[in-house]
Amino acid sequence: MKVLITGGAGFIGSHTADLLLRRGYEVRVIDSLEPPVHRHRDKPGYLSDEVEFIMGNIGDRDAMEKALQGVDAVLHLAAYQDYLTDFSKFAVVNDAGTALLYELIVNRKLPVRKVILGSSQAVYGEGKYQCSEHGTVYPPPRPLAQLERGEWEVRCPSCGRNMKPLLIDEAKVNPHNQYAVSKYSQELYALTLGRRFDIPTVVLRYSITQGPRQSFYNAYSGILRIFTICLLNDMPPIIYEDGRQLRDYVHVGDVAEANVVALENDAADFEVFNVGSGQATTVLEYAARLNALLGKDIKPRIPGEFRLGDSRHAVSDISKLRGLGWRPKLSLEDIINEYLHWAQDRVVASGLHTEAHRVMKQLGVVRSRR
Ligand SMILES: NC(=O)c1ccc[n+]([C@@H]2O[C@H](COP(=O)([O-])OP(=O)(O)OC[C@H]3O[C@@H](n4cnc5c(N)ncnc54)[C@H](O)[C@@H]3O)[C@@H](O)[C@H]2O)c1
């Protein structure tokens, strides 16, 4: 069985390629080696020689037609991910790219038996809460004026009380930023066209995924990369809001296994699943654990800044995918240890991180409380 992985030279795609090869699949990758993820646009050394590699863009009809020839299943991971304000690029790469994938499968009558879409926890926006007065609430984004006052917790839109965050199940989405809108729109294309044209399709909403091979140059690749770079350069990491935000962090190997479960299990067809750790960790706890594992004691800086479009708490309920026999196997400690081991010889100057922070401030993405 041959699987095409779009964006397969990236982080999640390459780990999934390794797993598929170990399980006896043939793997083809199409990837345009986008900077800054691939800084010099070279095929990454970690990509197995057994992978058939096509350098190409998912928006290029000819390249995609070539990539889809003789393929039984597609894992669609190529995507534009950033915090920047080039809104149209999210729609072009993520949404038009997904529409083109289905267009080619349908119009060329390609015998693709399954499409798995890598979506994101970001589609939940501000998530799911419990208000002591109004029950379950899916709140809108926190108002700018509230954030500018440094009042970070999510309030009930009806009574203004602070609310308790709940685990987020798959039932309801509420995308709040350009990336999340584009990921949800991808989901709609994939599930609608999949059902309509009988192409079994599965949507997986990954939580923050971590592990070796996360690009050092990608501003989107987050906390582990940024904090590691800072601490190894003896600089305090900057924490947005107050650091008490809850997140769940899942190991890339667990995500690769979820992709394979979705691929191999007919019961997954036309369903949406969260893929996370199910464990809540605050950003402050994360910084403390990383410090401890590095043998450092560098206090983070908490200047009262916030990133527009960020959600306060985001921890996914993973019981639905557990129902198919999948479960996360690696802890946050495992994730950090493995990453540090990998990153040791690769850590780059802290200037990269401060530059990304400067650009986000310039664009008004990162703002300060007043
Ligand atoms: N990493 C996470 O924490 C996370 C969380 C939620 C969802 N996701 C989703 O998972 C998928 C994979 O993420 P990742 O972390 O592996 O990202 P990544 O940036 O490491 O990999 C993405 C790959 O896609 C390629 N690519 C981008 N645009 C392309 C285009 N137009 N044509 C061809 N290739 C293109 C890039 O060169 C890169 O190799 C994405 O769809 C992302 O939205 C990731």
The ligand as an ORCA input file, in Angstrom:
! r2SCAN-3c Opt
* xyz 0 1
  N       3.171     20.745     15.172
  C       2.075     21.023     15.836
  O       2.107     21.301     17.046
  C       0.735     20.959     15.145
  C      -0.409     21.120     15.933
  C      -1.651     21.097     15.311
  C      -1.741     20.872     13.958
  N      -0.614     20.728     13.210
  C      -0.789     20.507     11.767
  O      -0.015     19.378     11.401
  C       0.504     19.551     10.078
  C       2.001     19.300     10.063
  O       2.618     20.193     10.995
  P       4.179     20.122     11.325
  O       4.320     20.544     12.733
  O       4.734     18.837     10.868
  O       4.696     21.316     10.444
  P       6.073     21.475      9.628
  O       6.145     22.916      9.280
  O       7.204     20.848     10.335
  O       5.793     20.631      8.303
  C       4.956     21.092      7.289
  C       5.627     20.781      5.976
  O       4.764     21.230      4.935
  C       5.571     21.793      3.926
  N       4.746     22.746      3.172
  C       4.227     23.917      3.603
  N       3.538     24.502      2.639
  C       3.615     23.671      1.553
  C       3.098     23.733      0.246
  N       2.363     24.778     -0.165
  N       3.348     22.701     -0.592
  C       4.093     21.640     -0.185
  N       4.619     21.543      1.051
  C       4.379     22.551      1.908
  C       6.728     22.466      4.649
  O       7.853     22.633      3.804
  C       6.963     21.475      5.795
  O       7.949     20.530      5.463
  C       0.080     20.938      9.629
  O      -1.048     20.815      8.813
  C      -0.287     21.652     10.916
  O      -1.282     22.618     10.687
  C       0.624     20.768     13.769
*
